[in-house]
Each structure stands twice: as C-alpha cells, then as structure tokens.
Amino acid sequence: MRIYRALFISAALLCFFVSSASAYILRRDIHRSVKADSSFFSLENRVGSVSLDGYSGDTIKITARFKIRAPSKSKARKIFKKIIFDLSNKDGEVSIKTDLPKVRQTGLFSFTHEVRTTISIDYNIFLPSGTNVKINTLNGDINVNNLEAPFLLKTGVGDIDIKNSADEIGKAEISRGKIRCELLSPGWNGNLNLWVGSGEISLLLTEEINAVLTAKSDKGRVELDVDNRIKPEVKKYDRMKITFGSGDGKINLDNIRGKVIVETAK
C-alpha cells in the first residue's frame, strides 16, 4: 500500500512540475475611451477583478488587462487573437462583453501541457460619477469608488469594496467572499442591499444618515459597534434592527453563512 501511495504522489508531483515549468504567460492591455452620451454602463466578466472609479469628466475610460497562461508563446498568441472584445454604445447604454475561446482545464494525470491554459481579464475603469453601473463577474474582486448613481454588483467568488458611493439604490451580491461598504454621506436616505452566501459583510456608516437598518445571519452572528446613545429596537446574536434619524431609507444586510459587522465612523 505504501508503494502505491508513493507512486501516486510522485506521479502527481511530476505532472505538476513538468507542466508548470514550461508554462508561458502572455500579458496584453487594451485601452478604450467612449464619450458618455448614455447614463448606463454594464460589464460582464468571467475571471478577473474590476476596479471602477467615478469622476467629474464626460468620458468612460477603459483598460482591460489580459493574462493568458499557455504551454507556449505561440499558443498564447493564438488564444489572444481568438478573444472577441465587444464594446457597445447603443440604446442609451455602454456595455462590455468578452467572448473567450474554450480552453481545457488541468487534469491530474495528464502529461500534456495543453490542459494548463487559463485566461483572466482585469479591468480598470473611470467613468462619470453619475453613471448607473451594473457589473457581473464569476470569479474576481470588484472595487467601486465615488459613484453617485444606482449600482448593481455581483461576483461568484471574490470580494466587493464600496467606498464614497451613495445614491437612492445600491445592491451587491456575493456567493462566497466579503463585502466591505462605507456609507458616510450625512442625510443619506436611500436603499442599500448587501447579500453574501458564505463570508462576511462589513458596513461602516455615519450616524447622520436617515434609514432603518436590518441585519441578519442565518448561520453566524451580528456585531454592532455604535455610539451608546443609539439604541437598537432589536439586538440578538444573529439579527438586529436599528433606526438612524428619520428612518426614511432602508439598509438590508443579509448573510447566509458568516458574520455581519456594523460600526459607525469615529
């Protein structure tokens, strides 16, 4: 039995080192600029991070950073040429979609390098802060800063960071990962929904908002760190309800498996 186990480990290590040693990584950047005639922007990505910053200009500036891992330089170039980068500006919306060629995934007992091929795309985007944003990625982080319009952010596996962004409607969802959100605009009375399947939700806010905040965790705990003068209507191990100011807005924090942390800015 020990002999078979040793042979199994040796074969696995040999497969790993042989295929890893000969891997080639191709990096290419694509830059695009679009006049922001529309007020909507959407992006669909498969693997890779998305960083988005709002600013006072009138142009959407896009940098797409491609990373292709392949067994050879020629193979990587061939894959890059097959990638379709679709930037559309019509019907009041600027959208980005990429059509990636299918690549075989790594197999434990395959000694061919073909299966070591991977593709990822990281985006850096600057756009007018008043643009409505919709971002959807399967595997990667999303970072959003300085938005003044509604947003919808989704990732399967990764983290979402939301800073200096406040409007009537904001929604972020993660299957597995962490959401970190800052809500620091005095008088805010909009609608914010944060949902995590497995991971953590962390919200930093100012006490000067006007909203009812509800937080719950099905299999975890809810932590509260606010001024002692603020008294929650409901405060239990796994759920909480608290009203700030007039309570005109709504904040909903929902975690299936993991903790929820709410704290006020000092």
BAFI-3210 file (N, C-alpha, C; in Angstrom, 3 decimals, decimal comma, padded with zeros to 6 digits):
// residues 266
n [1|2|3|4|5|6|7|8|9|10|11|12|13|14|15|16|17|18|19|20|21|22|23|24|25|26|27|28|29|30|31|32|33|34|35|36|37|38|39|40|41|42|43|44|45|46|47|48|49|50|51|52|53|54|55|56|57|58|59|60|61|62|63|64|65|66|67|68|69|70|71|72|73|74|75|76|77|78|79|80|81|82|83|84|85|86|87|88|89|90|91|92|93|94|95|96|97|98|99|100|101|102|103|104|105|106|107|108|109|110|111|112|113|114|115|116|117|118|119|120|121|122|123|124|125|126|127|128|129|130|131|132|133|134|135|136|137|138|139|140|141|142|143|144|145|146|147|148|149|150|151|152|153|154|155|156|157|158|159|160|161|162|163|164|165|166|167|168|169|170|171|172|173|174|175|176|177|178|179|180|181|182|183|184|185|186|187|188|189|190|191|192|193|194|195|196|197|198|199|200|201|202|203|204|205|206|207|208|209|210|211|212|213|214|215|216|217|218|219|220|221|222|223|224|225|226|227|228|229|230|231|232|233|234|235|236|237|238|239|240|241|242|243|244|245|246|247|248|249|250|251|252|253|254|255|256|257|258|259|260|261|262|263|264|265|266]
n.u [000,829|001,958|003,827|002,251|001,033|003,229|004,012|001,782|001,877|004,339|003,831|001,865|003,278|005,265|003,753|002,783|005,156|006,367|004,502|004,171|006,686|007,100|005,243|003,914|003,364|001,305|000,805|-001,393|-002,597|-005,600|-006,865|-009,567|-011,768|-014,816|-017,270|-019,433|-022,372|-024,593|-026,340|-025,915|-023,924|-022,563|-020,966|-019,726|-017,890|-015,661|-013,412|-011,415|-010,504|-012,377|-012,038|-013,452|-013,896|-015,563|-015,716|-015,451|-015,563|-016,590|-016,258|-015,952|-013,398|-011,481|-009,470|-008,410|-006,875|-005,323|-004,485|-002,890|-002,253|-000,330|000,961|002,946|004,501|003,514|001,081|-000,247|-000,455|-002,072|-004,448|-005,080|-005,661|-008,072|-009,857|-012,763|-013,441|-015,948|-017,179|-019,838|-021,993|-024,943|-028,505|-028,727|-026,874|-023,637|-021,743|-019,762|-018,595|-016,971|-015,950|-014,626|-012,258|-012,705|-010,915|-008,986|-009,076|-006,883|-005,738|-005,188|-003,648|-002,721|-000,141|000,238|000,757|-001,287|-003,568|-003,051|-003,810|-005,042|-007,217|-007,564|-009,070|-008,459|-010,015|-009,707|-011,485|-012,649|-015,274|-018,014|-019,301|-022,039|-023,127|-025,195|-024,492|-023,737|-022,313|-021,035|-019,389|-017,845|-015,694|-013,738|-012,560|-014,413|-014,108|-015,358|-015,649|-016,552|-019,169|-022,257|-024,729|-027,280|-026,281|-025,441|-023,883|-022,251|-020,615|-019,313|-017,245|-015,181|-014,254|-016,073|-015,690|-016,947|-016,793|-017,211|-019,607|-022,869|-026,327|-029,777|-030,319|-028,609|-026,973|-025,400|-024,011|-022,657|-021,547|-019,544|-017,374|-016,347|-018,037|-017,318|-018,379|-018,740|-020,672|-020,991|-022,224|-023,797|-027,256|-028,142|-030,673|-031,433|-031,664|-030,162|-028,829|-027,169|-025,848|-024,620|-023,574|-021,736|-019,446|-018,534|-020,036|-019,338|-020,054|-019,474|-020,622|-022,012|-023,473|-025,291|-027,085|-030,355|-032,166|-033,590|-032,009|-031,550|-030,199|-029,030|-027,966|-028,021|-026,476|-024,451|-023,121|-024,208|-022,594|-022,316|-021,155|-021,583|-022,367|-023,226|-025,559|-027,291|-029,914|-030,742|-033,743|-034,112|-031,902|-030,109|-028,237|-027,979|-029,326|-030,511|-032,013|-032,160|-032,756|-031,805|-031,802|-034,494|-035,349|-036,108|-034,882|-033,668|-031,686|-030,429|-028,890|-027,769|-026,696|-025,932|-024,176|-021,965|-020,514|-021,947|-020,974|-021,466|-020,581|-020,038|-018,579|-015,852]
n.v [-001,211|001,231|001,553|001,967|004,342|006,062|006,030|007,256|009,882|010,709|010,677|012,659|014,948|015,058|015,545|018,076|019,720|019,385|020,442|023,018|024,175|024,739|026,595|029,470|032,944|035,358|038,799|041,394|044,682|046,438|049,498|051,710|054,432|056,057|058,373|059,589|059,502|058,217|057,107|054,720|051,899|048,731|045,629|042,457|039,816|037,008|035,742|037,536|040,762|043,796|047,204|050,229|053,670|056,669|059,921|063,472|063,891|063,502|061,186|057,690|055,712|052,967|050,261|047,148|044,376|041,682|038,354|035,539|032,211|029,729|026,780|027,576|030,344|030,864|029,520|030,998|033,493|032,789|032,158|034,671|036,122|035,012|035,963|037,817|041,092|042,966|046,066|048,053|050,759|051,760|052,313|053,847|052,795|051,861|049,039|046,150|043,112|039,965|037,425|034,451|032,023|028,462|026,655|023,870|022,432|021,851|018,533|015,852|013,539|014,118|014,481|016,260|019,616|021,136|021,299|023,187|025,737|029,014|031,872|035,259|038,439|041,647|044,656|048,181|051,028|054,273|056,503|058,854|060,046|060,010|057,861|055,044|051,795|048,407|045,447|042,250|039,397|036,174|035,143|036,938|040,079|043,084|046,511|049,588|053,081|056,384|056,692|058,113|057,266|054,724|051,301|047,913|045,139|042,091|039,067|035,775|034,347|036,085|039,407|042,394|045,847|048,909|052,307|055,724|056,084|056,832|056,687|056,606|053,885|050,881|047,799|044,769|041,567|038,431|035,138|033,685|035,188|038,504|041,468|044,823|047,925|051,446|054,014|057,120|059,566|062,336|062,574|060,701|058,764|056,513|053,309|050,396|047,236|044,416|041,243|038,069|034,791|032,996|034,074|037,354|040,415|043,789|046,901|050,298|053,257|056,625|058,222|060,078|059,459|058,830|056,286|052,962|050,230|046,844|043,740|040,428|037,054|033,822|031,603|032,494|035,430|038,717|041,759|044,797|048,078|050,963|054,377|054,738|056,102|055,416|053,281|050,042|048,660|045,952|043,543|040,838|037,741|036,850|038,688|042,067|045,275|048,691|052,162|055,050|058,530|060,010|057,674|057,237|055,937|052,638|049,958|046,851|044,024|040,898|037,767|034,473|032,441|033,268|036,233|039,479|042,803|045,899|049,219|052,545|055,539|056,930]
n.w [000,000|000,785|-001,204|-003,488|-002,730|-002,621|-005,306|-006,441|-005,339|-006,374|-009,142|-009,315|-008,439|-010,401|-012,688|-012,049|-011,805|-014,299|-016,124|-015,078|-015,275|-017,946|-018,669|-020,338|-019,970|-021,217|-021,463|-022,169|-022,827|-023,389|-024,419|-024,235|-025,000|-024,443|-025,299|-022,898|-023,628|-022,781|-019,785|-018,576|-017,676|-018,277|-017,449|-018,166|-016,918|-016,798|-015,417|-013,263|-011,862|-011,150|-011,201|-010,443|-010,851|-010,141|-011,652|-012,446|-015,167|-018,695|-020,087|-020,598|-019,553|-020,309|-019,335|-020,186|-018,927|-020,088|-019,245|-020,152|-019,707|-021,006|-022,743|-024,504|-026,229|-028,803|-028,702|-026,741|-028,007|-030,142|-028,827|-027,768|-030,076|-030,757|-028,959|-028,458|-028,020|-027,031|-027,237|-026,728|-027,629|-027,445|-027,593|-025,300|-023,499|-022,439|-022,912|-022,031|-023,194|-023,321|-025,472|-024,926|-026,049|-025,734|-023,300|-022,219|-018,967|-016,121|-015,694|-013,421|-014,104|-016,593|-018,885|-020,836|-021,898|-022,729|-021,172|-019,258|-019,744|-019,107|-018,792|-017,926|-017,153|-016,095|-015,141|-015,305|-014,745|-015,466|-015,053|-015,601|-012,532|-012,170|-013,518|-014,055|-012,896|-013,686|-012,830|-013,408|-012,501|-012,602|-011,138|-009,181|-007,764|-006,955|-007,021|-006,099|-006,368|-005,493|-006,702|-007,797|-008,468|-009,041|-008,427|-009,316|-008,246|-008,749|-007,882|-008,180|-006,750|-004,672|-003,474|-002,570|-002,601|-001,555|-001,737|-000,776|-002,157|-002,838|-003,230|-004,275|-004,699|-004,143|-004,680|-003,814|-004,338|-003,334|-003,792|-002,467|-000,311|000,708|001,625|001,810|002,857|002,730|004,067|004,202|003,843|005,106|005,980|004,172|002,623|001,169|-000,521|000,316|-000,336|000,745|000,158|001,091|000,424|001,635|003,890|004,744|005,874|006,069|007,303|007,355|008,666|008,840|011,674|010,967|008,981|007,495|007,989|008,229|009,526|008,983|009,929|009,461|010,117|009,000|009,718|011,651|013,308|014,400|014,703|016,525|016,652|017,785|018,796|022,236|022,673|020,704|020,360|019,580|018,154|017,920|019,025|018,787|018,922|016,254|014,672|013,960|014,403|013,721|013,981|012,295|012,562|010,783|009,610|006,949|004,774|003,686|004,798|004,172|005,352|004,664|005,441|004,724|005,652|007,916|009,458|010,292|010,385|011,852|012,112|013,358|012,044|013,677]
ca.u [000,000|002,844|004,470|001,273|000,854|004,422|003,940|000,712|002,391|005,404|003,210|001,181|004,301|005,920|002,796|002,721|006,382|006,644|003,604|004,367|007,979|007,110|004,126|004,239|002,330|001,188|000,040|-001,721|-003,539|-006,437|-007,359|-010,681|-012,451|-016,137|-017,993|-020,546|-023,653|-025,641|-026,210|-025,827|-022,719|-022,619|-019,777|-019,771|-016,550|-015,658|-012,383|-010,604|-011,012|-012,911|-011,857|-014,243|-013,856|-016,321|-015,034|-016,295|-015,450|-017,720|-015,768|-015,686|-012,051|-011,415|-008,254|-008,612|-005,572|-005,456|-003,405|-003,114|-001,236|-000,394|002,192|003,959|004,245|002,661|-000,259|-000,844|-000,812|-003,199|-005,633|-005,394|-006,275|-009,430|-010,712|-013,607|-013,681|-017,110|-017,544|-021,025|-022,554|-026,206|-029,742|-028,541|-026,040|-022,306|-021,587|-018,573|-018,675|-015,854|-016,184|-013,340|-012,187|-012,714|-009,614|-009,081|-008,590|-005,833|-006,082|-004,130|-002,766|-002,389|001,225|000,276|000,702|-002,469|-004,589|-002,629|-004,159|-006,036|-007,405|-008,212|-009,098|-008,661|-010,480|-009,628|-012,462|-013,034|-016,490|-018,719|-019,809|-023,490|-023,497|-025,738|-023,488|-024,064|-021,119|-021,261|-018,225|-017,957|-014,597|-012,877|-012,952|-014,984|-013,839|-016,122|-015,343|-017,071|-020,358|-023,384|-025,887|-027,561|-025,332|-025,708|-022,587|-022,361|-019,491|-019,498|-016,204|-014,351|-014,654|-016,592|-015,427|-017,722|-016,368|-017,610|-020,663|-024,174|-027,448|-031,046|-030,353|-027,346|-027,122|-024,203|-024,221|-021,509|-021,797|-018,537|-016,414|-016,580|-018,459|-016,971|-019,084|-018,726|-021,826|-020,556|-022,860|-024,835|-028,573|-028,477|-031,958|-031,710|-031,962|-028,931|-028,992|-025,935|-026,137|-023,484|-023,913|-020,797|-018,368|-018,694|-020,490|-018,828|-020,595|-019,045|-021,544|-022,120|-024,705|-026,147|-027,973|-031,765|-032,525|-033,783|-031,035|-031,798|-029,088|-029,228|-027,108|-028,670|-025,520|-023,367|-023,521|-024,268|-021,848|-022,683|-020,238|-022,074|-022,437|-024,141|-026,830|-028,148|-030,475|-031,422|-035,060|-033,874|-030,481|-029,890|-026,974|-027,949|-030,131|-030,522|-032,748|-031,821|-033,212|-030,971|-032,501|-035,916|-035,644|-036,753|-034,233|-033,599|-030,438|-030,660|-027,668|-028,232|-025,612|-026,399|-023,203|-020,877|-020,914|-022,262|-020,384|-021,940|-019,918|-020,137|-017,302|-015,471]
ca.v [000,000|002,384|001,710|002,589|005,727|006,811|006,201|008,232|011,216|011,025|010,977|013,955|015,996|015,124|016,210|019,493|020,431|019,362|021,363|024,375|024,704|025,153|027,500|030,816|033,906|036,499|039,927|042,438|045,697|047,109|050,775|052,276|055,590|056,253|059,548|059,117|060,075|057,486|057,148|053,345|051,151|047,343|044,834|041,037|039,251|035,620|035,626|038,739|041,811|045,017|048,404|051,272|054,957|057,770|061,206|064,568|064,030|063,052|060,082|056,408|055,275|051,535|049,479|045,711|043,724|040,254|037,468|034,211|031,229|028,684|025,985|028,174|031,720|030,826|029,112|032,136|034,497|032,259|032,319|036,101|036,552|034,481|036,639|038,884|042,150|043,669|047,320|048,547|052,020|051,928|052,255|054,513|052,007|051,400|047,699|045,385|041,671|039,284|036,046|033,788|030,662|027,412|026,050|022,693|022,650|020,949|017,184|015,375|012,558|014,480|014,954|017,239|020,972|021,776|021,487|024,193|027,047|029,805|033,244|036,176|039,838|042,646|045,925|049,462|051,859|055,589|056,933|059,920|059,509|059,890|056,753|053,811|050,754|047,004|044,628|040,841|038,559|034,867|034,906|038,102|041,160|044,302|047,694|050,719|054,295|057,680|056,610|058,920|056,739|053,341|050,275|046,502|044,464|040,666|038,188|034,450|034,161|037,283|040,432|043,644|047,036|050,064|053,480|057,065|055,914|056,920|057,115|056,046|052,426|050,176|046,383|043,967|040,162|037,535|033,765|033,382|036,270|039,536|042,793|045,948|049,085|052,684|054,869|058,236|060,807|062,783|062,758|059,652|058,106|055,664|051,896|049,622|045,804|043,644|039,833|037,153|033,402|032,491|035,045|038,409|041,747|044,822|048,205|051,467|054,328|057,779|058,237|061,147|059,009|058,668|054,977|051,810|049,190|045,486|042,835|039,078|035,980|032,535|030,739|033,362|036,412|040,120|042,577|046,205|048,989|052,323|055,211|054,204|056,825|054,784|052,066|049,179|048,107|044,522|043,212|039,470|037,178|036,652|039,680|043,385|046,343|049,959|053,313|056,251|059,738|059,895|056,317|057,243|054,975|051,246|049,217|045,434|043,227|039,514|036,802|033,111|031,741|034,166|037,308|040,815|043,796|047,265|050,173|053,940|056,225|057,671]
ca.w [000,000|000,847|-002,516|-004,385|-002,298|-003,034|-006,755|-006,709|-005,017|-007,333|-010,433|-009,208|-008,388|-011,706|-013,587|-011,686|-012,110|-015,733|-016,822|-014,587|-015,677|-019,345|-018,926|-020,819|-019,602|-022,126|-020,926|-023,144|-022,376|-024,381|-023,911|-024,990|-024,436|-025,035|-024,827|-022,075|-024,043|-022,064|-018,328|-018,088|-018,033|-017,807|-017,731|-017,828|-016,929|-016,326|-014,383|-013,172|-010,987|-011,764|-010,392|-011,092|-010,153|-010,709|-011,653|-012,924|-016,613|-019,517|-020,910|-019,948|-019,914|-020,001|-019,555|-019,975|-018,820|-020,374|-018,810|-020,727|-019,331|-022,028|-022,790|-025,362|-026,657|-029,991|-028,269|-026,035|-029,018|-030,910|-027,985|-027,660|-031,330|-030,840|-027,992|-029,011|-027,034|-027,578|-026,575|-027,416|-027,151|-028,149|-026,805|-024,016|-022,586|-022,823|-022,339|-022,394|-023,094|-023,976|-025,885|-024,775|-026,601|-024,724|-023,013|-021,368|-017,615|-015,667|-015,233|-012,539|-014,709|-017,969|-019,026|-021,913|-021,373|-023,280|-020,151|-018,293|-020,289|-018,381|-019,279|-016,993|-017,590|-015,047|-015,707|-014,600|-015,454|-014,970|-015,740|-014,889|-011,274|-012,219|-014,395|-013,483|-013,112|-013,464|-013,025|-013,088|-012,791|-011,967|-010,205|-009,117|-006,859|-007,521|-006,206|-006,616|-005,623|-005,964|-007,549|-007,339|-009,187|-008,647|-008,866|-009,060|-008,310|-008,453|-008,167|-007,627|-005,745|-004,622|-002,519|-003,112|-001,787|-001,996|-000,973|-001,223|-003,146|-002,173|-004,057|-003,832|-004,778|-004,299|-004,380|-004,046|-004,011|-003,449|-003,363|-001,444|-000,207|001,714|001,181|002,675|002,329|003,503|003,823|005,038|003,408|006,049|005,407|003,199|002,906|000,011|-000,353|000,140|-000,053|000,644|000,388|000,978|000,665|002,629|004,031|005,747|005,486|006,970|006,938|008,125|008,304|009,722|012,455|010,472|007,903|007,841|007,445|009,105|009,195|009,481|009,623|009,992|009,640|009,250|010,408|012,063|014,306|014,004|015,654|016,462|017,340|017,559|019,984|023,243|022,633|019,700|020,931|018,593|018,501|018,042|019,085|019,187|018,451|014,809|013,947|014,559|013,730|014,346|013,198|012,327|012,132|010,470|009,168|005,630|003,885|004,116|004,631|004,471|005,327|004,759|005,286|004,954|006,490|008,260|010,353|009,816|011,280|011,621|013,011|012,966|011,909|014,889]
c.u [000,867|003,504|003,528|001,058|002,032|004,418|002,899|001,219|003,459|004,839|002,539|002,181|004,986|005,040|002,788|003,962|006,690|005,804|003,836|005,643|007,946|005,995|004,636|003,067|002,398|000,318|-000,154|-002,743|-004,298|-007,014|-008,463|-011,252|-013,754|-016,762|-019,251|-021,839|-024,807|-025,357|-026,108|-024,535|-022,839|-021,374|-020,016|-018,365|-016,596|-014,672|-011,531|-011,282|-011,521|-012,738|-012,510|-014,249|-014,707|-015,537|-015,914|-016,245|-016,681|-017,341|-015,566|-014,343|-011,846|-010,023|-008,557|-007,240|-005,753|-004,231|-003,738|-001,941|-001,393|000,930|003,296|003,553|003,298|001,221|-000,976|-001,280|-002,020|-004,501|-006,055|-006,101|-007,724|-010,393|-011,480|-013,935|-014,762|-017,456|-018,673|-021,512|-023,835|-027,380|-029,551|-027,667|-024,697|-022,071|-020,315|-018,856|-017,472|-016,249|-014,823|-013,356|-012,157|-011,314|-009,820|-008,471|-007,592|-006,388|-004,909|-003,151|-002,439|-000,986|001,361|000,075|-000,572|-003,473|-004,225|-003,042|-005,254|-006,073|-008,082|-008,108|-009,371|-009,018|-010,207|-010,473|-012,674|-014,253|-017,156|-019,443|-021,324|-024,000|-024,059|-024,817|-024,049|-022,841|-021,408|-020,020|-018,355|-016,912|-013,666|-013,424|-013,558|-014,729|-014,501|-015,886|-015,985|-018,213|-021,493|-024,673|-026,121|-026,539|-025,845|-024,404|-022,764|-021,049|-019,759|-018,545|-015,292|-014,848|-015,201|-016,307|-016,163|-017,349|-016,885|-018,693|-022,009|-025,221|-028,709|-031,014|-028,941|-027,523|-025,839|-024,451|-022,946|-021,940|-020,819|-017,481|-016,830|-017,019|-018,049|-017,580|-018,961|-019,916|-021,665|-021,137|-023,953|-026,168|-028,990|-029,784|-032,387|-032,027|-030,700|-029,182|-027,662|-026,238|-024,885|-023,968|-023,045|-019,621|-018,678|-019,223|-019,993|-019,299|-020,106|-019,920|-021,446|-023,446|-025,716|-026,991|-029,411|-032,258|-032,773|-032,852|-031,463|-030,640|-029,393|-028,211|-027,765|-027,765|-024,274|-023,865|-023,527|-023,595|-022,156|-021,705|-020,637|-022,068|-023,501|-025,498|-027,807|-028,603|-031,192|-032,802|-034,962|-032,370|-030,314|-028,577|-026,884|-028,783|-030,178|-031,377|-032,487|-032,229|-032,267|-031,796|-033,979|-036,315|-036,302|-036,168|-034,219|-032,218|-030,700|-029,354|-028,044|-027,079|-026,142|-025,472|-022,004|-021,388|-021,196|-021,735|-020,893|-021,229|-020,048|-018,753|-017,032|-015,034]
c.v [001,265|002,649|002,401|004,058|006,587|007,053|007,248|009,653|011,631|011,421|012,343|015,098|016,159|015,858|017,703|020,235|020,472|020,411|022,796|024,985|025,278|026,145|028,866|031,741|035,114|037,563|040,976|043,394|046,271|048,363|051,293|053,482|055,801|057,507|059,093|059,825|059,424|057,524|055,753|052,699|049,745|046,589|043,403|040,460|037,839|035,448|036,884|039,791|042,998|046,154|049,569|052,533|055,985|059,059|062,234|064,765|063,518|061,891|058,835|055,890|053,847|050,982|048,022|045,033|042,205|039,504|036,063|033,308|030,032|027,930|026,596|029,589|031,744|030,445|030,270|033,215|034,059|032,426|033,778|036,608|036,078|035,173|037,777|039,866|043,067|044,876|047,959|049,844|052,289|051,806|052,814|053,777|051,675|050,058|047,036|043,905|041,075|037,841|035,339|032,408|029,637|026,841|024,878|022,994|021,574|019,600|016,606|014,448|012,869|015,038|015,886|018,628|021,692|022,142|022,564|025,605|027,730|031,223|034,064|037,602|040,722|043,979|047,082|050,457|053,169|056,044|058,051|059,372|059,342|058,767|055,570|052,646|049,371|046,165|043,211|040,046|037,249|034,656|036,114|039,149|042,318|045,440|048,907|051,930|055,512|057,558|057,424|058,500|055,300|052,360|048,893|045,750|043,009|039,962|036,841|034,192|035,382|038,221|041,648|044,760|048,224|051,249|054,764|057,010|055,917|057,406|056,465|054,532|051,864|048,730|045,645|042,553|039,355|036,134|033,361|034,476|037,275|040,829|043,807|047,209|050,258|053,537|056,096|059,581|061,209|063,003|061,693|058,964|057,212|054,236|051,098|048,178|045,092|042,200|038,999|035,738|032,785|033,461|036,072|039,686|042,730|046,188|049,269|052,635|055,499|057,733|059,246|060,741|058,948|057,352|053,972|050,704|047,871|044,596|041,476|038,120|034,656|031,590|031,552|034,348|037,815|040,948|044,052|047,029|050,421|053,080|054,663|054,899|056,203|053,430|051,242|048,757|046,603|044,283|041,818|038,982|037,183|037,654|040,992|044,323|047,633|051,101|054,492|057,429|059,495|058,501|056,229|056,194|053,568|050,670|047,784|044,660|041,780|038,565|035,409|032,375|032,658|035,322|038,618|041,807|045,181|048,174|051,573|054,565|057,044|059,087]
c.w [000,000|-000,504|-003,484|-004,033|-002,746|-004,536|-007,131|-006,479|-006,014|-008,687|-010,412|-009,208|-009,725|-012,700|-013,332|-012,137|-013,597|-016,454|-016,388|-015,138|-017,086|-019,676|-019,388|-020,477|-020,539|-021,475|-022,012|-022,544|-023,563|-023,747|-024,827|-024,241|-025,188|-024,440|-024,108|-022,449|-023,290|-020,564|-017,727|-018,579|-017,453|-018,265|-017,278|-017,975|-016,361|-015,181|-014,406|-012,312|-011,796|-010,775|-011,116|-010,230|-010,882|-010,635|-012,357|-014,435|-017,339|-020,429|-020,059|-020,455|-019,406|-020,298|-019,205|-020,015|-018,958|-019,864|-019,284|-020,344|-020,259|-022,067|-023,649|-025,751|-027,851|-029,637|-027,577|-027,021|-029,833|-030,132|-027,916|-028,923|-031,454|-029,879|-028,675|-027,891|-027,602|-026,713|-027,366|-026,785|-027,938|-027,176|-025,404|-023,027|-023,227|-022,137|-022,856|-022,168|-023,817|-024,269|-025,893|-025,411|-025,478|-024,555|-022,072|-020,017|-017,221|-015,228|-014,468|-013,245|-016,169|-018,026|-020,228|-021,324|-021,801|-022,199|-019,140|-018,718|-019,462|-018,953|-018,183|-017,545|-016,378|-015,701|-014,745|-015,389|-014,715|-015,763|-014,951|-013,663|-011,255|-013,096|-013,605|-013,859|-012,799|-013,810|-012,561|-013,474|-012,023|-010,885|-010,216|-008,162|-007,641|-006,538|-006,854|-005,723|-006,298|-006,974|-006,937|-008,044|-008,741|-009,203|-008,488|-009,301|-007,908|-008,776|-007,515|-006,479|-005,786|-003,539|-003,259|-002,117|-002,384|-001,115|-001,622|-002,295|-002,435|-003,154|-003,533|-003,749|-004,947|-003,887|-004,722|-003,555|-004,249|-003,026|-002,260|-001,436|000,848|001,044|002,243|002,070|003,291|003,086|004,727|004,627|004,401|005,336|004,413|003,594|001,744|000,390|-000,674|000,560|-000,290|001,028|000,165|001,272|001,740|002,706|005,100|005,111|006,528|006,472|007,907|007,708|009,275|010,453|011,919|009,265|008,424|007,237|008,552|008,638|009,820|009,034|010,219|009,386|009,989|010,037|010,754|013,099|013,696|015,092|015,433|017,276|016,998|018,881|020,947|023,243|021,643|020,223|019,853|019,100|018,708|018,064|019,673|018,588|016,933|014,013|014,712|013,727|014,484|013,421|013,406|011,812|011,916|010,000|007,809|004,691|004,467|003,819|005,060|004,289|005,610|004,460|005,612|005,927|006,746|009,100|009,614|010,842|010,885|012,627|012,463|012,952|013,160|014,535]
res [m|r|i|y|r|a|l|f|i|s|a|a|l|l|c|f|f|v|s|s|a|s|a|y|i|l|r|r|d|i|h|r|s|v|k|a|d|s|s|f|f|s|l|e|n|r|v|g|s|v|s|l|d|g|y|s|g|d|t|i|k|i|t|a|r|f|k|i|r|a|p|s|k|s|k|a|r|k|i|f|k|k|i|i|f|d|l|s|n|k|d|g|e|v|s|i|k|t|d|l|p|k|v|r|q|t|g|l|f|s|f|t|h|e|v|r|t|t|i|s|i|d|y|n|i|f|l|p|s|g|t|n|v|k|i|n|t|l|n|g|d|i|n|v|n|n|l|e|a|p|f|l|l|k|t|g|v|g|d|i|d|i|k|n|s|a|d|e|i|g|k|a|e|i|s|r|g|k|i|r|c|e|l|l|s|p|g|w|n|g|n|l|n|l|w|v|g|s|g|e|i|s|l|l|l|t|e|e|i|n|a|v|l|t|a|k|s|d|k|g|r|v|e|l|d|v|d|n|r|i|k|p|e|v|k|k|y|d|r|m|k|i|t|f|g|s|g|d|g|k|i|n|l|d|n|i|r|g|k|v|i|v|e|t|a|k]
***
